[in-house]
Amino acid sequence: QVQLVESGGGLVQAGGSLRLSCAASGRTFSSIAMGWFRQAPGKEREFVGWSRSSTYYADSVKGRFTISRDNAKNTVYLQMNSLKPEDTAVYYCAAGLVGGRVTSSYTYWGQGTQVTVSS
């Protein structure tokens, strides 16, 4: 069992930055895949990025978002720079053994944190 607790969302102007955190407990953190997804109102949950030994990003965030991990703290971060209004969504972290770009690859999910980017 893995518990995920997210923090760091909020309201920011376009062009600004935010850093989301996802603290994990309950399993050896360094061996599991950690993903970030987001869901805007009326839309399906979409892939943002994922990390284990390497890191992968959606084209829409590549070059602006960075995933990092602190295995000593069992925490994964999503640094978001050059934010755009279309980045507005609820952001979720997820954990799983497989990893990847689809939601079905992940077993455990955080509660989500709202990110709102104003124009």
Backbone as JSON Lines, residues from 0, in Angstrom:
{"i":0,"aa":"Q","n":[0.85,-1.2,0.0],"ca":[0.0,0.0,0.0],"c":[0.88,1.24,0.0]}
{"i":1,"aa":"V","n":[0.49,2.23,-0.81],"ca":[1.21,3.5,-0.89],"c":[0.21,4.62,-0.67]}
{"i":2,"aa":"Q","n":[0.57,5.54,0.19],"ca":[-0.25,6.74,0.39],"c":[0.49,7.93,-0.22]}
{"i":3,"aa":"L","n":[-0.25,8.76,-0.93],"ca":[0.32,9.92,-1.61],"c":[-0.38,11.18,-1.14]}
{"i":4,"aa":"V","n":[0.4,12.17,-0.76],"ca":[-0.16,13.45,-0.31],"c":[0.49,14.57,-1.11]}
{"i":5,"aa":"E","n":[-0.32,15.3,-1.82],"ca":[0.17,16.38,-2.67],"c":[0.03,17.73,-1.98]}
{"i":6,"aa":"S","n":[0.87,18.65,-2.41],"ca":[0.77,20.02,-1.93],"c":[1.41,20.94,-2.96]}
{"i":7,"aa":"G","n":[1.15,22.24,-2.82],"ca":[1.84,23.21,-3.65],"c":[1.02,23.87,-4.73]}
{"i":8,"aa":"G","n":[-0.22,23.49,-4.9],"ca":[-1.03,24.14,-5.92],"c":[-1.41,25.55,-5.51]}
{"i":9,"aa":"G","n":[-2.03,26.27,-6.44],"ca":[-2.46,27.62,-6.14],"c":[-2.77,28.4,-7.4]}
{"i":10,"aa":"L","n":[-2.87,29.71,-7.21],"ca":[-3.17,30.63,-8.3],"c":[-1.91,31.38,-8.68]}
{"i":11,"aa":"V","n":[-1.63,31.43,-9.98],"ca":[-0.43,32.11,-10.46],"c":[-0.75,32.79,-11.78]}
{"i":12,"aa":"Q","n":[-0.06,33.86,-12.07],"ca":[-0.25,34.54,-13.35],"c":[0.5,33.8,-14.46]}
{"i":13,"aa":"A","n":[0.02,33.99,-15.67],"ca":[0.69,33.39,-16.81],"c":[2.16,33.84,-16.84]}
{"i":14,"aa":"G","n":[3.02,32.89,-17.13],"ca":[4.46,33.14,-17.12],"c":[5.13,32.84,-15.79]}
{"i":15,"aa":"G","n":[4.32,32.62,-14.78],"ca":[4.85,32.33,-13.45],"c":[5.22,30.88,-13.25]}
{"i":16,"aa":"S","n":[5.57,30.56,-12.01],"ca":[6.04,29.21,-11.67],"c":[5.35,28.72,-10.41]}
{"i":17,"aa":"L","n":[5.25,27.4,-10.33],"ca":[4.79,26.73,-9.12],"c":[5.56,25.42,-9.0]}
{"i":18,"aa":"R","n":[5.7,24.95,-7.77],"ca":[6.28,23.63,-7.56],"c":[5.31,22.79,-6.74]}
{"i":19,"aa":"L","n":[4.93,21.68,-7.31],"ca":[4.07,20.72,-6.61],"c":[4.95,19.66,-5.95]}
{"i":20,"aa":"S","n":[4.48,19.2,-4.8],"ca":[5.16,18.12,-4.09],"c":[4.2,16.96,-3.9]}
{"i":21,"aa":"C","n":[4.76,15.77,-3.89],"ca":[3.97,14.56,-3.63],"c":[4.78,13.68,-2.7]}
{"i":22,"aa":"A","n":[4.33,13.57,-1.46],"ca":[5.02,12.76,-0.46],"c":[4.39,11.37,-0.42]}
{"i":23,"aa":"A","n":[5.24,10.37,-0.51],"ca":[4.77,8.98,-0.54],"c":[5.16,8.25,0.73]}
{"i":24,"aa":"S","n":[4.33,7.34,1.14],"ca":[4.65,6.51,2.3],"c":[4.14,5.1,2.06]}
{"i":25,"aa":"G","n":[4.74,4.17,2.74],"ca":[4.19,2.83,2.72],"c":[4.93,1.82,1.87]}
{"i":26,"aa":"R","n":[5.9,2.25,1.1],"ca":[6.62,1.31,0.26],"c":[7.98,1.91,-0.08]}
{"i":27,"aa":"T","n":[8.91,1.07,-0.47],"ca":[10.22,1.57,-0.88],"c":[10.06,2.5,-2.07]}
{"i":28,"aa":"F","n":[10.33,3.76,-1.83],"ca":[10.02,4.79,-2.82],"c":[10.87,4.7,-4.06]}
{"i":29,"aa":"S","n":[12.14,4.42,-3.88],"ca":[13.07,4.5,-5.01],"c":[12.77,3.48,-6.1]}
{"i":30,"aa":"S","n":[12.03,2.43,-5.79],"ca":[11.79,1.37,-6.76],"c":[10.49,1.54,-7.54]}
{"i":31,"aa":"I","n":[9.69,2.52,-7.21],"ca":[8.4,2.65,-7.87],"c":[8.4,3.8,-8.86]}
{"i":32,"aa":"A","n":[7.54,3.67,-9.84],"ca":[7.37,4.72,-10.83],"c":[6.41,5.77,-10.29]}
{"i":33,"aa":"M","n":[6.75,7.03,-10.51],"ca":[5.9,8.13,-10.06],"c":[5.48,8.94,-11.28]}
{"i":34,"aa":"G","n":[4.2,9.17,-11.39],"ca":[3.68,9.92,-12.52],"c":[2.92,11.16,-12.07]}
{"i":35,"aa":"W","n":[2.82,12.1,-12.98],"ca":[1.99,13.29,-12.78],"c":[0.97,13.34,-13.92]}
{"i":36,"aa":"F","n":[-0.27,13.59,-13.55],"ca":[-1.35,13.75,-14.5],"c":[-2.12,15.01,-14.14]}
{"i":37,"aa":"R","n":[-2.96,15.47,-15.05],"ca":[-3.8,16.61,-14.75],"c":[-5.16,16.44,-15.42]}
{"i":38,"aa":"Q","n":[-6.14,17.11,-14.84],"ca":[-7.49,17.03,-15.37],"c":[-8.15,18.4,-15.29]}
{"i":39,"aa":"A","n":[-8.47,18.93,-16.46],"ca":[-9.19,20.19,-16.54],"c":[-10.69,19.91,-16.54]}
{"i":40,"aa":"P","n":[-11.49,20.91,-16.18],"ca":[-12.95,20.7,-16.14],"c":[-13.48,20.23,-17.49]}
{"i":41,"aa":"G","n":[-14.27,19.17,-17.46],"ca":[-14.88,18.67,-18.68],"c":[-13.96,17.87,-19.57]}
{"i":42,"aa":"K","n":[-12.73,17.63,-19.12],"ca":[-11.77,16.89,-19.94],"c":[-11.3,15.63,-19.22]}
{"i":43,"aa":"E","n":[-10.72,14.73,-19.99],"ca":[-10.17,13.52,-19.4],"c":[-8.83,13.82,-18.72]}
{"i":44,"aa":"R","n":[-8.51,12.95,-17.8],"ca":[-7.21,13.09,-17.13],"c":[-6.1,12.82,-18.16]}
{"i":45,"aa":"E","n":[-5.12,13.7,-18.19],"ca":[-4.06,13.57,-19.19],"c":[-2.69,13.48,-18.55]}
{"i":46,"aa":"F","n":[-1.82,12.81,-19.26],"ca":[-0.45,12.59,-18.83],"c":[0.35,13.88,-18.85]}
{"i":47,"aa":"V","n":[1.14,14.09,-17.81],"ca":[2.07,15.22,-17.75],"c":[3.51,14.73,-17.82]}
{"i":48,"aa":"G","n":[3.87,13.77,-16.97],"ca":[5.21,13.22,-16.97],"c":[5.31,12.07,-16.0]}
{"i":49,"aa":"W","n":[6.41,11.3,-16.11],"ca":[6.63,10.24,-15.15],"c":[8.12,9.98,-15.0]}
{"i":50,"aa":"S","n":[8.45,9.35,-13.89],"ca":[9.85,9.19,-13.52],"c":[10.08,7.88,-12.79]}
{"i":51,"aa":"R","n":[11.17,7.24,-13.13],"ca":[11.74,6.22,-12.28],"c":[13.23,6.38,-12.39]}
{"i":52,"aa":"S","n":[13.9,5.62,-13.24],"ca":[15.32,5.86,-13.46],"c":[15.54,6.97,-14.48]}
{"i":53,"aa":"S","n":[14.58,7.16,-15.37],"ca":[14.59,8.26,-16.34],"c":[13.29,9.05,-16.19]}
{"i":54,"aa":"T","n":[13.23,10.14,-16.91],"ca":[12.06,11.01,-16.81],"c":[11.51,11.28,-18.2]}
{"i":55,"aa":"Y","n":[10.17,11.3,-18.29],"ca":[9.5,11.46,-19.57],"c":[8.4,12.5,-19.42]}
{"i":56,"aa":"Y","n":[8.16,13.26,-20.48],"ca":[7.19,14.34,-20.41],"c":[6.25,14.33,-21.61]}
{"i":57,"aa":"A","n":[5.07,14.87,-21.38],"ca":[4.17,15.15,-22.49],"c":[4.75,16.29,-23.31]}
{"i":58,"aa":"D","n":[4.47,16.27,-24.6],"ca":[4.99,17.33,-25.48],"c":[4.52,18.7,-25.03]}
{"i":59,"aa":"S","n":[3.33,18.77,-24.48],"ca":[2.75,20.06,-24.11],"c":[3.49,20.74,-22.96]}
{"i":60,"aa":"V","n":[4.26,19.98,-22.2],"ca":[4.96,20.57,-21.04],"c":[6.47,20.46,-21.15]}
{"i":61,"aa":"K","n":[6.94,19.75,-22.16],"ca":[8.38,19.54,-22.31],"c":[9.1,20.88,-22.43]}
{"i":62,"aa":"G","n":[10.17,21.02,-21.65],"ca":[10.92,22.26,-21.65],"c":[10.43,23.29,-20.64]}
{"i":63,"aa":"R","n":[9.24,23.07,-20.08],"ca":[8.68,23.99,-19.09],"c":[8.54,23.32,-17.72]}
{"i":64,"aa":"F","n":[8.23,22.04,-17.71],"ca":[8.02,21.31,-16.46],"c":[9.19,20.36,-16.23]}
{"i":65,"aa":"T","n":[9.52,20.17,-14.96],"ca":[10.6,19.26,-14.59],"c":[10.18,18.42,-13.4]}
{"i":66,"aa":"I","n":[10.37,17.11,-13.53],"ca":[10.1,16.19,-12.42],"c":[11.42,15.85,-11.75]}
{"i":67,"aa":"S","n":[11.42,15.9,-10.45],"ca":[12.59,15.48,-9.69],"c":[12.13,14.65,-8.5]}
{"i":68,"aa":"R","n":[13.05,13.86,-7.98],"ca":[12.74,12.97,-6.86],"c":[13.79,13.15,-5.78]}
{"i":69,"aa":"D","n":[13.32,13.11,-4.55],"ca":[14.2,13.05,-3.4],"c":[13.88,11.74,-2.69]}
{"i":70,"aa":"N","n":[14.65,10.72,-3.0],"ca":[14.34,9.39,-2.45],"c":[14.53,9.34,-0.93]}
{"i":71,"aa":"A","n":[15.39,10.18,-0.4],"ca":[15.58,10.22,1.05],"c":[14.34,10.74,1.76]}
{"i":72,"aa":"K","n":[13.58,11.6,1.07],"ca":[12.36,12.17,1.64],"c":[11.1,11.51,1.11]}
{"i":73,"aa":"N","n":[11.26,10.51,0.26],"ca":[10.11,9.84,-0.35],"c":[9.17,10.85,-1.02]}
{"i":74,"aa":"T","n":[9.76,11.79,-1.73],"ca":[8.98,12.87,-2.32],"c":[9.37,13.07,-3.77]}
{"i":75,"aa":"V","n":[8.36,13.31,-4.59],"ca":[8.59,13.67,-5.99],"c":[8.03,15.08,-6.19]}
{"i":76,"aa":"Y","n":[8.7,15.84,-7.04],"ca":[8.32,17.23,-7.27],"c":[7.99,17.44,-8.74]}
{"i":77,"aa":"L","n":[7.11,18.4,-8.98],"ca":[6.83,18.85,-10.33],"c":[7.06,20.36,-10.35]}
{"i":78,"aa":"Q","n":[8.18,20.76,-10.92],"ca":[8.48,22.18,-11.06],"c":[7.86,22.66,-12.37]}
{"i":79,"aa":"M","n":[7.0,23.65,-12.28],"ca":[6.28,24.14,-13.46],"c":[6.67,25.6,-13.7]}
{"i":80,"aa":"N","n":[7.29,25.85,-14.82],"ca":[7.72,27.2,-15.2],"c":[6.98,27.64,-16.45]}
{"i":81,"aa":"S","n":[7.02,28.94,-16.7],"ca":[6.37,29.51,-17.89],"c":[4.94,29.01,-18.03]}
{"i":82,"aa":"L","n":[4.22,29.09,-16.95],"ca":[2.86,28.56,-16.94],"c":[1.93,29.33,-17.86]}
{"i":83,"aa":"K","n":[0.99,28.58,-18.44],"ca":[0.03,29.15,-19.37],"c":[-1.39,28.91,-18.84]}
{"i":84,"aa":"P","n":[-2.35,29.7,-19.26],"ca":[-3.73,29.46,-18.8],"c":[-4.21,28.04,-19.1]}
{"i":85,"aa":"E","n":[-3.74,27.47,-20.19],"ca":[-4.17,26.11,-20.53],"c":[-3.56,25.05,-19.63]}
{"i":86,"aa":"D","n":[-2.67,25.43,-18.74],"ca":[-2.14,24.5,-17.74],"c":[-3.07,24.38,-16.54]}
{"i":87,"aa":"T","n":[-4.11,25.2,-16.5],"ca":[-5.06,25.16,-15.4],"c":[-5.75,23.81,-15.33]}
{"i":88,"aa":"A","n":[-5.67,23.17,-14.17],"ca":[-6.22,21.83,-13.98],"c":[-6.01,21.41,-12.53]}
{"i":89,"aa":"V","n":[-6.62,20.29,-12.19],"ca":[-6.26,19.6,-10.96],"c":[-5.12,18.64,-11.31]}
{"i":90,"aa":"Y","n":[-4.06,18.74,-10.56],"ca":[-2.88,17.92,-10.81],"c":[-2.83,16.77,-9.8]}
{"i":91,"aa":"Y","n":[-2.56,15.57,-10.32],"ca":[-2.52,14.38,-9.51],"c":[-1.15,13.71,-9.63]}
{"i":92,"aa":"C","n":[-0.63,13.24,-8.52],"ca":[0.51,12.34,-8.6],"c":[0.01,10.91,-8.47]}
{"i":93,"aa":"A","n":[0.78,9.99,-9.01],"ca":[0.38,8.6,-9.02],"c":[1.62,7.73,-8.86]}
{"i":94,"aa":"A","n":[1.41,6.55,-8.3],"ca":[2.51,5.61,-8.08],"c":[2.12,4.24,-8.6]}
{"i":95,"aa":"G","n":[3.11,3.56,-9.15],"ca":[2.86,2.21,-9.64],"c":[4.14,1.48,-9.92]}
{"i":96,"aa":"L","n":[4.03,0.19,-10.15],"ca":[5.2,-0.62,-10.45],"c":[5.63,-0.49,-11.9]}
{"i":97,"aa":"V","n":[4.67,-0.17,-12.77],"ca":[4.95,-0.19,-14.19],"c":[5.41,1.17,-14.7]}
{"i":98,"aa":"G","n":[4.64,2.23,-14.39],"ca":[4.93,3.55,-14.93],"c":[4.45,3.66,-16.37]}
{"i":99,"aa":"G","n":[4.52,4.87,-16.91],"ca":[4.12,5.07,-18.29],"c":[3.22,6.27,-18.45]}
{"i":100,"aa":"R","n":[2.6,6.36,-19.62],"ca":[1.82,7.55,-19.98],"c":[0.32,7.36,-19.82]}
{"i":101,"aa":"V","n":[-0.12,6.22,-19.37],"ca":[-1.55,5.99,-19.23],"c":[-1.92,5.8,-17.77]}
{"i":102,"aa":"T","n":[-3.14,6.2,-17.42],"ca":[-3.57,6.14,-16.03],"c":[-3.62,4.71,-15.5]}
{"i":103,"aa":"S","n":[-3.9,3.76,-16.38],"ca":[-4.03,2.37,-15.95],"c":[-2.7,1.77,-15.5]}
{"i":104,"aa":"S","n":[-1.6,2.45,-15.75],"ca":[-0.28,1.97,-15.32],"c":[-0.02,2.23,-13.85]}
{"i":105,"aa":"Y","n":[-0.91,2.97,-13.2],"ca":[-0.68,3.39,-11.82],"c":[-1.76,2.84,-10.89]}
{"i":106,"aa":"T","n":[-1.32,2.41,-9.74],"ca":[-2.22,1.81,-8.76],"c":[-2.69,2.81,-7.72]}
{"i":107,"aa":"Y","n":[-1.83,3.72,-7.35],"ca":[-2.11,4.62,-6.23],"c":[-2.14,6.05,-6.74]}
{"i":108,"aa":"W","n":[-3.07,6.84,-6.17],"ca":[-3.27,8.22,-6.61],"c":[-3.36,9.14,-5.41]}
{"i":109,"aa":"G","n":[-2.85,10.35,-5.6],"ca":[-3.04,11.39,-4.61],"c":[-4.42,12.0,-4.75]}
{"i":110,"aa":"Q","n":[-4.7,12.93,-3.86],"ca":[-6.03,13.55,-3.81],"c":[-6.2,14.66,-4.84]}
{"i":111,"aa":"G","n":[-5.1,15.11,-5.41],"ca":[-5.15,16.18,-6.4],"c":[-4.96,17.54,-5.76]}
{"i":112,"aa":"T","n":[-4.36,18.44,-6.52],"ca":[-4.18,19.81,-6.07],"c":[-4.47,20.75,-7.24]}
{"i":113,"aa":"Q","n":[-5.21,21.81,-6.94],"ca":[-5.66,22.72,-8.01],"c":[-4.55,23.69,-8.39]}
{"i":114,"aa":"V","n":[-4.34,23.81,-9.69],"ca":[-3.44,24.82,-10.24],"c":[-4.27,25.69,-11.18]}
{"i":115,"aa":"T","n":[-4.26,26.98,-10.91],"ca":[-5.0,27.92,-11.74],"c":[-4.05,28.98,-12.25]}
{"i":116,"aa":"V","n":[-4.0,29.14,-13.56],"ca":[-3.13,30.11,-14.2],"c":[-3.99,31.18,-14.84]}
{"i":117,"aa":"S","n":[-3.85,32.4,-14.37],"ca":[-4.64,33.51,-14.89],"c":[-3.92,34.2,-16.03]}
{"i":118,"aa":"S","n":[-4.69,34.72,-16.96],"ca":[-4.08,35.39,-18.13],"c":[-3.9,36.88,-17.89]}
